[in-house]
Amino acid sequence: MAPVKILAVDDDPVIRTLIHRYLSQQSYQVESAGDGKTALELFDKFSPDLVVLDVNLPDTTGFRLCKEMQGHKDVFVLMLTNLTDEASKLQGFEEGADDYITKPFGLVELGARVRAILKRQRLVSNPEPEYLQFGDLAIDPSGREVHVKGELIRLTVLEFDLLYCLASKPGHAWKRSELIQEVWDEVHVRDERVVDVHIGQIRKKLESENDEFPKIKTVRGIGYKLHV
């Protein structure tokens, strides 16, 4: 099996070198960059499975870079940030980040976060995920594609998994904590508003004027369900 490829992006050469060395010692194939331009060039050539991405870069922001990377390839993104306010963290999730870690951090914690992201069980736990269709909405788990009226809709890795989870039990009211457990498979995701952010992104991409089109409904005091 080919080693997992990780791209580390941080403008601080000391932090960048520490991350590169540590992850390389964990048997990952690692490349690193100190700015957005170099990061994008490596992203295209290296085609990483996961990007460890600093928010503050000399020529761009990690938020912008995350959004651009997610627009080209379904890739896991672990953001590094000095920002501790919730709005900044949620902005990272809005741009497609899978997780964040606040500086200063320990390398052991970084390794644990990376392993947790990579072991995430996609498509719930079904070994042969089912093709799902509800009217104009078609969800193909084998190709990880979503179509509306035949048009391909680009979703991030997390957005696809969240939509598939909701669609796997149409009409079922999912608690936010249940969705975190099923989709994120993480115990350290403590802010349940993360779910709200991703639901909002999915709604924007799938919104339709057709009253017959399946809608993600908010269940007051509970969470969400796919109404078909």
DOTORDREN-254283 format. One record per atom (N, C-alpha, C): residue number from 1; residue in one letter; atom name; x, y, z. Coordinates in nm, 2 decimals, decimal comma. Layout:
! DOTORDREN-254283
 num residu atome     c1     c2     c3
 NUM      A    CA      X      Y      Z
...
! end
This chain:
! DOTORDREN-254283
 num residu atome     c1     c2     c3
   1      M     N   0,08  -0,12   0,00
   1      M    CA   0,00   0,00   0,00
   1      M     C   0,09   0,12   0,00
   2      A     N   0,06   0,22  -0,09
   2      A    CA   0,13   0,34  -0,10
   2      A     C   0,12   0,42   0,03
   3      P     N   0,23   0,49   0,07
   3      P    CA   0,22   0,57   0,20
   3      P     C   0,12   0,69   0,17
   4      V     N   0,06   0,74   0,28
   4      V    CA  -0,02   0,86   0,28
   4      V     C   0,06   0,98   0,25
   5      K     N   0,02   1,07   0,17
   5      K    CA   0,09   1,18   0,13
   5      K     C   0,04   1,31   0,20
   6      I     N   0,12   1,38   0,27
   6      I    CA   0,08   1,50   0,35
   6      I     C   0,16   1,62   0,30
   7      L     N   0,09   1,73   0,28
   7      L    CA   0,16   1,86   0,25
   7      L     C   0,15   1,95   0,37
   8      A     N   0,26   1,99   0,42
   8      A    CA   0,26   2,08   0,54
   8      A     C   0,29   2,22   0,49
   9      V     N   0,21   2,32   0,53
   9      V    CA   0,22   2,46   0,48
   9      V     C   0,23   2,55   0,60
  10      D     N   0,34   2,61   0,62
  10      D    CA   0,36   2,71   0,74
  10      D     C   0,47   2,80   0,70
  11      D     N   0,45   2,93   0,73
  11      D    CA   0,56   3,03   0,69
  11      D     C   0,67   3,03   0,79
  12      D     N   0,65   2,97   0,91
  12      D    CA   0,76   2,97   1,01
  12      D     C   0,85   2,85   0,98
  13      P     N   0,97   2,87   0,94
  13      P    CA   1,06   2,76   0,90
  13      P     C   1,09   2,66   1,01
  14      V     N   1,09   2,70   1,14
  14      V    CA   1,11   2,61   1,25
  14      V     C   0,99   2,52   1,26
  15      I     N   0,87   2,57   1,27
  15      I    CA   0,75   2,49   1,28
  15      I     C   0,74   2,40   1,16
  16      R     N   0,76   2,45   1,04
  16      R    CA   0,75   2,37   0,92
  16      R     C   0,84   2,25   0,92
  17      T     N   0,97   2,28   0,96
  17      T    CA   1,07   2,17   0,97
  17      T     C   1,03   2,06   1,07
  18      L     N   0,98   2,11   1,19
  18      L    CA   0,94   2,01   1,29
  18      L     C   0,82   1,93   1,25
  19      I     N   0,73   1,99   1,18
  19      I    CA   0,61   1,91   1,13
  19      I     C   0,66   1,81   1,02
  20      H     N   0,74   1,86   0,93
  20      H    CA   0,79   1,77   0,82
  20      H     C   0,87   1,65   0,88
  21      R     N   0,96   1,68   0,97
  21      R    CA   1,04   1,57   1,03
  21      R     C   0,95   1,47   1,11
  22      Y     N   0,86   1,52   1,19
  22      Y    CA   0,78   1,44   1,27
  22      Y     C   0,69   1,35   1,19
  23      L     N   0,62   1,41   1,09
  23      L    CA   0,53   1,33   1,01
  23      L     C   0,60   1,23   0,92
  24      S     N   0,72   1,26   0,88
  24      S    CA   0,80   1,17   0,80
  24      S     C   0,84   1,05   0,89
  25      Q     N   0,87   1,07   1,02
  25      Q    CA   0,90   0,96   1,11
  25      Q     C   0,78   0,87   1,13
  26      Q     N   0,66   0,92   1,10
  26      Q    CA   0,54   0,84   1,12
  26      Q     C   0,51   0,76   1,00
  27      S     N   0,60   0,76   0,90
  27      S    CA   0,59   0,68   0,78
  27      S     C   0,50   0,74   0,68
  28      Y     N   0,47   0,88   0,69
  28      Y    CA   0,40   0,95   0,59
  28      Y     C   0,50   1,00   0,48
  29      Q     N   0,45   1,02   0,36
  29      Q    CA   0,53   1,09   0,26
  29      Q     C   0,50   1,24   0,27
  30      V     N   0,60   1,32   0,30
  30      V    CA   0,57   1,46   0,33
  30      V     C   0,65   1,55   0,24
  31      E     N   0,57   1,66   0,20
  31      E    CA   0,63   1,77   0,13
  31      E     C   0,59   1,90   0,21
  32      S     N   0,67   2,01   0,20
  32      S    CA   0,63   2,12   0,28
  32      S     C   0,66   2,25   0,20
  33      A     N   0,58   2,36   0,24
  33      A    CA   0,59   2,49   0,17
  33      A     C   0,58   2,60   0,27
  34      G     N   0,64   2,71   0,24
  34      G    CA   0,63   2,83   0,33
  34      G     C   0,54   2,94   0,28
  35      D     N   0,48   2,93   0,17
  35      D    CA   0,39   3,03   0,12
  35      D     C   0,28   2,97   0,03
  36      G     N   0,18   3,04   0,00
  36      G    CA   0,07   2,99  -0,08
  36      G     C   0,10   2,95  -0,22
  37      K     N   0,19   3,03  -0,29
  37      K    CA   0,23   3,00  -0,43
  37      K     C   0,30   2,87  -0,44
  38      T     N   0,40   2,85  -0,35
  38      T    CA   0,47   2,72  -0,35
  38      T     C   0,38   2,60  -0,31
  39      A     N   0,29   2,63  -0,22
  39      A    CA   0,19   2,53  -0,17
  39      A     C   0,10   2,48  -0,28
  40      L     N   0,05   2,57  -0,36
  40      L    CA  -0,03   2,53  -0,48
  40      L     C   0,04   2,45  -0,58
  41      E     N   0,17   2,50  -0,61
  41      E    CA   0,25   2,42  -0,71
  41      E     C   0,27   2,28  -0,66
  42      L     N   0,31   2,26  -0,53
  42      L    CA   0,33   2,13  -0,48
  42      L     C   0,20   2,05  -0,47
  43      F     N   0,09   2,12  -0,44
  43      F    CA  -0,04   2,06  -0,43
  43      F     C  -0,08   1,99  -0,57
  44      D     N  -0,05   2,06  -0,68
  44      D    CA  -0,08   2,00  -0,81
  44      D     C   0,01   1,89  -0,85
  45      K     N   0,14   1,90  -0,81
  45      K    CA   0,24   1,80  -0,85
  45      K     C   0,23   1,68  -0,75
  46      F     N   0,22   1,70  -0,62
  46      F    CA   0,23   1,60  -0,52
  46      F     C   0,10   1,53  -0,50
  47      S     N  -0,02   1,60  -0,52
  47      S    CA  -0,15   1,54  -0,50
  47      S     C  -0,17   1,48  -0,36
  48      P     N  -0,16   1,56  -0,26
  48      P    CA  -0,16   1,50  -0,12
  48      P     C  -0,30   1,45  -0,08
  49      D     N  -0,29   1,36   0,02
  49      D    CA  -0,42   1,31   0,08
  49      D     C  -0,47   1,40   0,19
  50      L     N  -0,37   1,47   0,25
  50      L    CA  -0,40   1,56   0,36
  50      L     C  -0,31   1,68   0,36
  51      V     N  -0,36   1,80   0,39
  51      V    CA  -0,28   1,92   0,39
  51      V     C  -0,29   1,98   0,54
  52      V     N  -0,17   1,99   0,60
  52      V    CA  -0,16   2,06   0,73
  52      V     C  -0,14   2,21   0,69
  53      L     N  -0,23   2,30   0,72
  53      L    CA  -0,23   2,43   0,66
  53      L     C  -0,24   2,54   0,76
  54      D     N  -0,14   2,62   0,76
  54      D    CA  -0,14   2,74   0,85
  54      D     C  -0,23   2,85   0,80
  55      V     N  -0,30   2,92   0,89
  55      V    CA  -0,39   3,02   0,85
  55      V     C  -0,32   3,14   0,80
  56      N     N  -0,21   3,18   0,87
  56      N    CA  -0,13   3,30   0,83
  56      N     C  -0,02   3,27   0,74
  57      L     N  -0,03   3,32   0,61
  57      L    CA   0,08   3,30   0,51
  57      L     C   0,12   3,43   0,46
  58      P     N   0,24   3,45   0,41
  58      P    CA   0,29   3,58   0,36
  58      P     C   0,22   3,63   0,24
  59      D     N   0,17   3,54   0,15
  59      D    CA   0,10   3,59   0,03
  59      D     C  -0,04   3,56   0,01
  60      T     N  -0,10   3,50   0,11
  60      T    CA  -0,25   3,47   0,11
  60      T     C  -0,29   3,42   0,25
  61      T     N  -0,41   3,37   0,27
  61      T    CA  -0,45   3,32   0,39
  61      T     C  -0,48   3,17   0,38
  62      G     N  -0,47   3,10   0,49
  62      G    CA  -0,50   2,96   0,48
  62      G     C  -0,65   2,93   0,44
  63      F     N  -0,74   3,03   0,48
  63      F    CA  -0,88   3,01   0,44
  63      F     C  -0,89   3,01   0,29
  64      R     N  -0,83   3,11   0,23
  64      R    CA  -0,84   3,12   0,08
  64      R     C  -0,78   2,99   0,01
  65      L     N  -0,66   2,95   0,07
  65      L    CA  -0,59   2,84   0,01
  65      L     C  -0,67   2,71   0,03
  66      C     N  -0,73   2,70   0,14
  66      C    CA  -0,82   2,58   0,17
  66      C     C  -0,93   2,57   0,06
  67      K     N  -0,99   2,68   0,04
  67      K    CA  -1,11   2,69  -0,05
  67      K     C  -1,06   2,66  -0,19
  68      E     N  -0,94   2,71  -0,23
  68      E    CA  -0,89   2,68  -0,37
  68      E     C  -0,85   2,54  -0,38
  69      M     N  -0,79   2,48  -0,28
  69      M    CA  -0,75   2,34  -0,29
  69      M     C  -0,88   2,25  -0,30
  70      Q     N  -0,98   2,28  -0,22
  70      Q    CA  -1,10   2,20  -0,22
  70      Q     C  -1,17   2,21  -0,35
  71      G     N  -1,15   2,32  -0,42
  71      G    CA  -1,21   2,33  -0,55
  71      G     C  -1,15   2,25  -0,66
  72      H     N  -1,03   2,19  -0,64
  72      H    CA  -0,96   2,11  -0,73
  72      H     C  -0,96   1,96  -0,70
  73      K     N  -0,97   1,93  -0,57
  73      K    CA  -0,95   1,79  -0,53
  73      K     C  -1,01   1,77  -0,39
  74      D     N  -1,08   1,65  -0,38
  74      D    CA  -1,13   1,62  -0,24
  74      D     C  -1,01   1,58  -0,16
  75      V     N  -0,97   1,67  -0,06
  75      V    CA  -0,85   1,65   0,02
  75      V     C  -0,89   1,68   0,16
  76      F     N  -0,83   1,61   0,26
  76      F    CA  -0,85   1,65   0,40
  76      F     C  -0,76   1,77   0,43
  77      V     N  -0,81   1,86   0,51
  77      V    CA  -0,74   1,98   0,55
  77      V     C  -0,74   1,99   0,70
  78      L     N  -0,62   2,00   0,76
  78      L    CA  -0,61   2,02   0,91
  78      L     C  -0,55   2,16   0,92
  79      M     N  -0,62   2,26   0,97
  79      M    CA  -0,57   2,40   0,98
  79      M     C  -0,50   2,42   1,11
  80      L     N  -0,39   2,50   1,10
  80      L    CA  -0,32   2,55   1,21
  80      L     C  -0,35   2,69   1,23
  81      T     N  -0,38   2,74   1,35
  81      T    CA  -0,42   2,87   1,37
  81      T     C  -0,37   2,93   1,51
  82      N     N  -0,34   3,06   1,51
  82      N    CA  -0,32   3,13   1,64
  82      N     C  -0,45   3,18   1,69
  83      L     N  -0,56   3,18   1,60
  83      L    CA  -0,69   3,24   1,63
  83      L     C  -0,77   3,15   1,72
  84      T     N  -0,82   3,20   1,83
  84      T    CA  -0,89   3,12   1,93
  84      T     C  -1,04   3,15   1,93
  85      D     N  -1,08   3,26   1,86
  85      D    CA  -1,22   3,29   1,86
  85      D     C  -1,30   3,20   1,77
  86      E     N  -1,43   3,17   1,81
  86      E    CA  -1,51   3,07   1,74
  86      E     C  -1,54   3,11   1,60
  87      A     N  -1,55   3,24   1,57
  87      A    CA  -1,59   3,28   1,43
  87      A     C  -1,47   3,24   1,34
  88      S     N  -1,35   3,26   1,38
  88      S    CA  -1,24   3,22   1,29
  88      S     C  -1,23   3,07   1,27
  89      K     N  -1,26   3,00   1,37
  89      K    CA  -1,26   2,85   1,36
  89      K     C  -1,37   2,81   1,26
  90      L     N  -1,49   2,86   1,28
  90      L    CA  -1,60   2,83   1,19
  90      L     C  -1,57   2,87   1,05
  91      Q     N  -1,50   2,98   1,03
  91      Q    CA  -1,46   3,02   0,89
  91      Q     C  -1,38   2,91   0,82
  92      G     N  -1,29   2,85   0,90
  92      G    CA  -1,21   2,74   0,84
  92      G     C  -1,30   2,62   0,80
  93      F     N  -1,40   2,59   0,88
  93      F    CA  -1,49   2,48   0,84
  93      F     C  -1,57   2,52   0,72
  94      E     N  -1,61   2,65   0,71
  94      E    CA  -1,69   2,69   0,59
  94      E     C  -1,61   2,68   0,46
  95      E     N  -1,48   2,69   0,47
  95      E    CA  -1,40   2,68   0,35
  95      E     C  -1,36   2,53   0,32
  96      G     N  -1,40   2,44   0,40
  96      G    CA  -1,38   2,30   0,37
  96      G     C  -1,28   2,23   0,46
  97      A     N  -1,24   2,29   0,57
  97      A    CA  -1,14   2,23   0,66
  97      A     C  -1,21   2,11   0,73
  98      D     N  -1,13   2,01   0,76
  98      D    CA  -1,18   1,89   0,83
  98      D     C  -1,16   1,91   0,98
  99      D     N  -1,06   1,98   1,02
  99      D    CA  -1,03   2,00   1,16
  99      D     C  -0,93   2,11   1,18
 100      Y     N  -0,91   2,16   1,30
 100      Y    CA  -0,82   2,27   1,33
 100      Y     C  -0,74   2,24   1,46
 101      I     N  -0,63   2,29   1,47
 101      I    CA  -0,55   2,28   1,59
 101      I     C  -0,49   2,41   1,62
 102      T     N  -0,50   2,46   1,75
 102      T    CA  -0,46   2,59   1,79
 102      T     C  -0,31   2,59   1,83
 103      K     N  -0,23   2,69   1,78
 103      K    CA  -0,10   2,71   1,83
 103      K     C  -0,09   2,77   1,96
 104      P     N   0,01   2,74   2,05
 104      P    CA   0,11   2,63   2,03
 104      P     C   0,05   2,49   2,05
 105      F     N   0,10   2,39   1,98
 105      F    CA   0,05   2,26   1,99
 105      F     C   0,17   2,16   2,00
 106      G     N   0,15   2,05   2,05
 106      G    CA   0,25   1,94   2,06
 106      G     C   0,25   1,85   1,94
 107      L     N   0,36   1,80   1,90
 107      L    CA   0,37   1,71   1,79
 107      L     C   0,29   1,59   1,81
 108      V     N   0,28   1,54   1,93
 108      V    CA   0,20   1,42   1,96
 108      V     C   0,05   1,44   1,93
 109      E     N   0,01   1,56   1,97
 109      E    CA  -0,13   1,60   1,94
 109      E     C  -0,16   1,61   1,79
 110      L     N  -0,06   1,67   1,72
 110      L    CA  -0,07   1,69   1,58
 110      L     C  -0,09   1,55   1,51
 111      G     N   0,00   1,46   1,56
 111      G    CA   0,00   1,32   1,50
 111      G     C  -0,14   1,25   1,53
 112      A     N  -0,19   1,27   1,65
 112      A    CA  -0,32   1,21   1,68
 112      A     C  -0,43   1,27   1,60
 113      R     N  -0,43   1,40   1,57
 113      R    CA  -0,53   1,46   1,49
 113      R     C  -0,52   1,41   1,34
 114      V     N  -0,40   1,40   1,29
 114      V    CA  -0,38   1,35   1,16
 114      V     C  -0,43   1,20   1,15
 115      R     N  -0,40   1,12   1,24
 115      R    CA  -0,45   0,98   1,24
 115      R     C  -0,60   0,97   1,25
 116      A     N  -0,66   1,06   1,33
 116      A    CA  -0,80   1,06   1,35
 116      A     C  -0,87   1,10   1,22
 117      I     N  -0,82   1,19   1,15
 117      I    CA  -0,88   1,23   1,02
 117      I     C  -0,86   1,12   0,92
 118      L     N  -0,75   1,06   0,91
 118      L    CA  -0,72   0,96   0,81
 118      L     C  -0,80   0,83   0,83
 119      K     N  -0,83   0,80   0,95
 119      K    CA  -0,90   0,67   0,98
 119      K     C  -1,05   0,69   0,97
 120      R     N  -1,09   0,81   0,95
 120      R    CA  -1,24   0,84   0,95
 120      R     C  -1,31   0,74   0,85
 121      Q     N  -1,41   0,69   0,90
 121      Q    CA  -1,49   0,59   0,82
 121      Q     C  -1,59   0,67   0,73
 122      R     N  -1,55   0,68   0,61
 122      R    CA  -1,64   0,75   0,52
 122      R     C  -1,76   0,67   0,48
 123      L     N  -1,87   0,74   0,44
 123      L    CA  -1,99   0,67   0,40
 123      L     C  -2,05   0,59   0,51
 124      V     N  -2,05   0,65   0,63
 124      V    CA  -2,11   0,58   0,75
 124      V     C  -2,03   0,45   0,77
 125      S     N  -2,09   0,33   0,78
 125      S    CA  -2,01   0,21   0,80
 125      S     C  -2,06   0,10   0,71
 126      N     N  -2,12   0,13   0,60
 126      N    CA  -2,17   0,03   0,50
 126      N     C  -2,06  -0,01   0,41
 127      P     N  -2,02  -0,14   0,41
 127      P    CA  -1,91  -0,18   0,32
 127      P     C  -1,95  -0,17   0,17
 128      E     N  -2,08  -0,18   0,14
 128      E    CA  -2,12  -0,16   0,00
 128      E     C  -2,23  -0,05   0,00
 129      P     N  -2,19   0,08   0,01
 129      P    CA  -2,28   0,19   0,02
 129      P     C  -2,38   0,19  -0,10
 130      E     N  -2,50   0,22  -0,07
 130      E    CA  -2,61   0,22  -0,17
 130      E     C  -2,62   0,35  -0,25
 131      Y     N  -2,65   0,33  -0,38
 131      Y    CA  -2,68   0,45  -0,46
 131      Y     C  -2,81   0,50  -0,42
 132      L     N  -2,82   0,63  -0,40
 132      L    CA  -2,95   0,68  -0,35
 132      L     C  -3,00   0,79  -0,45
 133      Q     N  -3,14   0,78  -0,47
 133      Q    CA  -3,20   0,88  -0,56
 133      Q     C  -3,33   0,92  -0,50
 134      F     N  -3,36   1,05  -0,50
 134      F    CA  -3,48   1,10  -0,45
 134      F     C  -3,52   1,21  -0,55
 135      G     N  -3,61   1,18  -0,64
 135      G    CA  -3,65   1,28  -0,74
 135      G     C  -3,53   1,32  -0,83
 136      D     N  -3,50   1,45  -0,82
 136      D    CA  -3,39   1,51  -0,90
 136      D     C  -3,26   1,50  -0,84
 137      L     N  -3,25   1,45  -0,71
 137      L    CA  -3,13   1,44  -0,64
 137      L     C  -3,08   1,29  -0,65
 138      A     N  -2,95   1,28  -0,70
 138      A    CA  -2,89   1,15  -0,71
 138      A     C  -2,76   1,15  -0,64
 139      I     N  -2,73   1,05  -0,55
 139      I    CA  -2,61   1,04  -0,47
 139      I     C  -2,54   0,91  -0,50
 140      D     N  -2,42   0,92  -0,57
 140      D    CA  -2,35   0,80  -0,61
 140      D     C  -2,23   0,78  -0,52
 141      P     N  -2,23   0,69  -0,42
 141      P    CA  -2,12   0,68  -0,32
 141      P     C  -2,00   0,62  -0,38
 142      S     N  -2,01   0,53  -0,49
 142      S    CA  -1,89   0,47  -0,55
 142      S     C  -1,81   0,57  -0,62
 143      G     N  -1,87   0,67  -0,68
 143      G    CA  -1,79   0,78  -0,75
 143      G     C  -1,79   0,90  -0,67
 144      R     N  -1,85   0,90  -0,55
 144      R    CA  -1,86   1,01  -0,46
 144      R     C  -1,91   1,14  -0,54
 145      E     N  -2,02   1,12  -0,61
 145      E    CA  -2,07   1,23  -0,69
 145      E     C  -2,22   1,26  -0,65
 146      V     N  -2,26   1,38  -0,66
 146      V    CA  -2,40   1,42  -0,63
 146      V     C  -2,44   1,50  -0,76
 147      H     N  -2,56   1,46  -0,81
 147      H    CA  -2,62   1,52  -0,93
 147      H     C  -2,76   1,57  -0,89
 148      V     N  -2,78   1,69  -0,95
 148      V    CA  -2,92   1,75  -0,94
 148      V     C  -2,96   1,78  -1,08
 149      K     N  -3,07   1,71  -1,12
 149      K    CA  -3,12   1,72  -1,26
 149      K     C  -3,01   1,68  -1,36
 150      G     N  -2,92   1,59  -1,32
 150      G    CA  -2,82   1,55  -1,41
 150      G     C  -2,69   1,63  -1,40
 151      E     N  -2,70   1,74  -1,33
 151      E    CA  -2,58   1,83  -1,32
 151      E     C  -2,50   1,80  -1,20
 152      L     N  -2,37   1,78  -1,22
 152      L    CA  -2,28   1,75  -1,11
 152      L     C  -2,26   1,87  -1,02
 153      I     N  -2,28   1,84  -0,89
 153      I    CA  -2,26   1,94  -0,78
 153      I     C  -2,14   1,91  -0,70
 154      R     N  -2,04   2,00  -0,69
 154      R    CA  -1,92   1,97  -0,62
 154      R     C  -1,94   1,99  -0,47
 155      L     N  -1,92   1,89  -0,40
 155      L    CA  -1,92   1,89  -0,25
 155      L     C  -1,78   1,86  -0,20
 156      T     N  -1,75   1,91  -0,08
 156      T    CA  -1,62   1,87  -0,02
 156      T     C  -1,64   1,73   0,04
 157      V     N  -1,53   1,67   0,08
 157      V    CA  -1,54   1,54   0,14
 157      V     C  -1,64   1,53   0,26
 158      L     N  -1,63   1,63   0,35
 158      L    CA  -1,72   1,63   0,46
 158      L     C  -1,87   1,65   0,42
 159      E     N  -1,89   1,75   0,33
 159      E    CA  -2,02   1,78   0,28
 159      E     C  -2,09   1,65   0,22
 160      F     N  -2,01   1,58   0,14
 160      F    CA  -2,07   1,46   0,08
 160      F     C  -2,11   1,36   0,19
 161      D     N  -2,02   1,33   0,28
 161      D    CA  -2,04   1,24   0,38
 161      D     C  -2,16   1,27   0,47
 162      L     N  -2,18   1,40   0,50
 162      L    CA  -2,29   1,45   0,58
 162      L     C  -2,42   1,43   0,50
 163      L     N  -2,42   1,47   0,37
 163      L    CA  -2,54   1,45   0,29
 163      L     C  -2,58   1,31   0,28
 164      Y     N  -2,48   1,22   0,26
 164      Y    CA  -2,51   1,08   0,24
 164      Y     C  -2,56   1,02   0,37
 165      C     N  -2,51   1,07   0,49
 165      C    CA  -2,56   1,02   0,61
 165      C     C  -2,71   1,06   0,63
 166      L     N  -2,74   1,18   0,60
 166      L    CA  -2,88   1,22   0,61
 166      L     C  -2,97   1,14   0,52
 167      A     N  -2,92   1,12   0,39
 167      A    CA  -3,00   1,06   0,29
 167      A     C  -3,01   0,91   0,32
 168      S     N  -2,92   0,85   0,40
 168      S    CA  -2,93   0,71   0,42
 168      S     C  -3,05   0,67   0,51
 169      K     N  -3,11   0,77   0,58
 169      K    CA  -3,23   0,75   0,66
 169      K     C  -3,32   0,87   0,63
 170      P     N  -3,38   0,88   0,52
 170      P    CA  -3,47   0,99   0,49
 170      P     C  -3,58   1,00   0,59
 171      G     N  -3,60   1,12   0,64
 171      G    CA  -3,71   1,15   0,73
 171      G     C  -3,66   1,13   0,88
 172      H     N  -3,55   1,07   0,90
 172      H    CA  -3,50   1,05   1,03
 172      H     C  -3,44   1,18   1,09
 173      A     N  -3,48   1,22   1,21
 173      A    CA  -3,43   1,34   1,27
 173      A     C  -3,29   1,30   1,35
 174      W     N  -3,19   1,35   1,29
 174      W    CA  -3,05   1,33   1,35
 174      W     C  -3,02   1,44   1,45
 175      K     N  -2,97   1,40   1,56
 175      K    CA  -2,91   1,50   1,66
 175      K     C  -2,78   1,54   1,60
 176      R     N  -2,74   1,66   1,63
 176      R    CA  -2,61   1,71   1,59
 176      R     C  -2,50   1,62   1,64
 177      S     N  -2,51   1,58   1,77
 177      S    CA  -2,41   1,49   1,83
 177      S     C  -2,40   1,36   1,75
 178      E     N  -2,51   1,31   1,70
 178      E    CA  -2,51   1,18   1,63
 178      E     C  -2,44   1,20   1,49
 179      L     N  -2,46   1,31   1,43
 179      L    CA  -2,40   1,34   1,30
 179      L     C  -2,25   1,35   1,32
 180      I     N  -2,21   1,42   1,42
 180      I    CA  -2,06   1,43   1,45
 180      I     C  -2,00   1,29   1,47
 181      Q     N  -2,07   1,20   1,54
 181      Q    CA  -2,02   1,07   1,56
 181      Q     C  -2,01   0,99   1,44
 182      E     N  -2,12   1,00   1,35
 182      E    CA  -2,13   0,92   1,23
 182      E     C  -2,03   0,97   1,12
 183      V     N  -2,03   1,10   1,10
 183      V    CA  -1,96   1,16   0,99
 183      V     C  -1,81   1,20   1,03
 184      W     N  -1,80   1,27   1,14
 184      W    CA  -1,66   1,31   1,18
 184      W     C  -1,59   1,19   1,25
 185      D     N  -1,67   1,11   1,32
 185      D    CA  -1,61   1,00   1,39
 185      D     C  -1,50   1,05   1,49
 186      E     N  -1,53   1,16   1,55
 186      E    CA  -1,43   1,23   1,64
 186      E     C  -1,49   1,26   1,77
 187      V     N  -1,42   1,24   1,88
 187      V    CA  -1,47   1,28   2,01
 187      V     C  -1,43   1,42   2,05
 188      H     N  -1,33   1,48   1,97
 188      H    CA  -1,28   1,61   2,01
 188      H     C  -1,35   1,72   1,94
 189      V     N  -1,45   1,69   1,86
 189      V    CA  -1,53   1,80   1,80
 189      V     C  -1,64   1,84   1,90
 190      R     N  -1,61   1,94   1,97
 190      R    CA  -1,70   1,98   2,09
 190      R     C  -1,80   2,08   2,05
 191      D     N  -1,77   2,16   1,94
 191      D    CA  -1,87   2,27   1,90
 191      D     C  -1,96   2,21   1,80
 192      E     N  -2,09   2,19   1,84
 192      E    CA  -2,19   2,13   1,75
 192      E     C  -2,23   2,22   1,64
 193      R     N  -2,19   2,35   1,65
 193      R    CA  -2,22   2,45   1,54
 193      R     C  -2,15   2,41   1,41
 194      V     N  -2,04   2,33   1,43
 194      V    CA  -1,97   2,28   1,31
 194      V     C  -2,07   2,22   1,21
 195      V     N  -2,16   2,14   1,26
 195      V    CA  -2,27   2,08   1,18
 195      V     C  -2,35   2,18   1,11
 196      D     N  -2,39   2,29   1,18
 196      D    CA  -2,47   2,39   1,12
 196      D     C  -2,40   2,46   1,00
 197      V     N  -2,27   2,48   1,02
 197      V    CA  -2,19   2,54   0,91
 197      V     C  -2,20   2,46   0,78
 198      H     N  -2,17   2,33   0,80
 198      H    CA  -2,17   2,24   0,68
 198      H     C  -2,30   2,22   0,62
 199      I     N  -2,41   2,21   0,70
 199      I    CA  -2,54   2,20   0,65
 199      I     C  -2,58   2,32   0,57
 200      G     N  -2,54   2,44   0,62
 200      G    CA  -2,56   2,57   0,54
 200      G     C  -2,49   2,56   0,41
 201      Q     N  -2,37   2,51   0,40
 201      Q    CA  -2,29   2,50   0,27
 201      Q     C  -2,36   2,41   0,18
 202      I     N  -2,41   2,29   0,23
 202      I    CA  -2,48   2,20   0,14
 202      I     C  -2,61   2,26   0,09
 203      R     N  -2,68   2,33   0,17
 203      R    CA  -2,81   2,39   0,13
 203      R     C  -2,78   2,49   0,01
 204      K     N  -2,68   2,57   0,03
 204      K    CA  -2,64   2,67  -0,08
 204      K     C  -2,62   2,60  -0,21
 205      K     N  -2,55   2,49  -0,21
 205      K    CA  -2,51   2,42  -0,33
 205      K     C  -2,63   2,34  -0,39
 206      L     N  -2,72   2,30  -0,31
 206      L    CA  -2,83   2,21  -0,36
 206      L     C  -2,97   2,28  -0,37
 207      E     N  -2,97   2,41  -0,33
 207      E    CA  -3,10   2,48  -0,32
 207      E     C  -3,17   2,48  -0,45
 208      S     N  -3,30   2,46  -0,45
 208      S    CA  -3,38   2,45  -0,57
 208      S     C  -3,52   2,52  -0,54
 209      E     N  -3,57   2,58  -0,65
 209      E    CA  -3,71   2,64  -0,64
 209      E     C  -3,81   2,53  -0,65
 210      N     N  -3,78   2,41  -0,69
 210      N    CA  -3,87   2,30  -0,70
 210      N     C  -3,92   2,25  -0,57
 211      D     N  -4,05   2,27  -0,54
 211      D    CA  -4,10   2,22  -0,41
 211      D     C  -4,09   2,07  -0,39
 212      E     N  -4,07   2,00  -0,50
 212      E    CA  -4,07   1,85  -0,49
 212      E     C  -3,92   1,81  -0,46
 213      F     N  -3,83   1,90  -0,47
 213      F    CA  -3,69   1,87  -0,44
 213      F     C  -3,67   1,84  -0,30
 214      P     N  -3,59   1,73  -0,26
 214      P    CA  -3,56   1,70  -0,12
 214      P     C  -3,50   1,82  -0,05
 215      K     N  -3,54   1,85   0,07
 215      K    CA  -3,49   1,96   0,15
 215      K     C  -3,43   1,91   0,28
 216      I     N  -3,32   1,97   0,32
 216      I    CA  -3,26   1,94   0,45
 216      I     C  -3,34   2,03   0,55
 217      K     N  -3,42   1,97   0,64
 217      K    CA  -3,50   2,05   0,73
 217      K     C  -3,44   2,05   0,87
 218      T     N  -3,45   2,17   0,93
 218      T    CA  -3,41   2,18   1,07
 218      T     C  -3,52   2,13   1,16
 219      V     N  -3,48   2,04   1,25
 219      V    CA  -3,57   1,99   1,35
 219      V     C  -3,54   2,06   1,48
 220      R     N  -3,63   2,15   1,52
 220      R    CA  -3,60   2,24   1,63
 220      R     C  -3,57   2,17   1,76
 221      G     N  -3,46   2,20   1,82
 221      G    CA  -3,42   2,14   1,95
 221      G     C  -3,35   2,01   1,93
 222      I     N  -3,34   1,96   1,80
 222      I    CA  -3,28   1,83   1,78
 222      I     C  -3,16   1,84   1,68
 223      G     N  -3,19   1,87   1,56
 223      G    CA  -3,08   1,87   1,46
 223      G     C  -3,14   1,88   1,32
 224      Y     N  -3,12   1,78   1,23
 224      Y    CA  -3,16   1,79   1,09
 224      Y     C  -3,21   1,66   1,04
 225      K     N  -3,29   1,67   0,93
 225      K    CA  -3,34   1,55   0,86
 225      K     C  -3,35   1,59   0,71
 226      L     N  -3,34   1,48   0,63
 226      L    CA  -3,37   1,50   0,49
 226      L     C  -3,51   1,47   0,46
 227      H     N  -3,58   1,57   0,42
 227      H    CA  -3,73   1,56   0,39
 227      H     C  -3,75   1,53   0,25
 228      V     N  -3,81   1,42   0,21
 228      V    CA  -3,82   1,38   0,07
 228      V     C  -3,97   1,36   0,05
! end
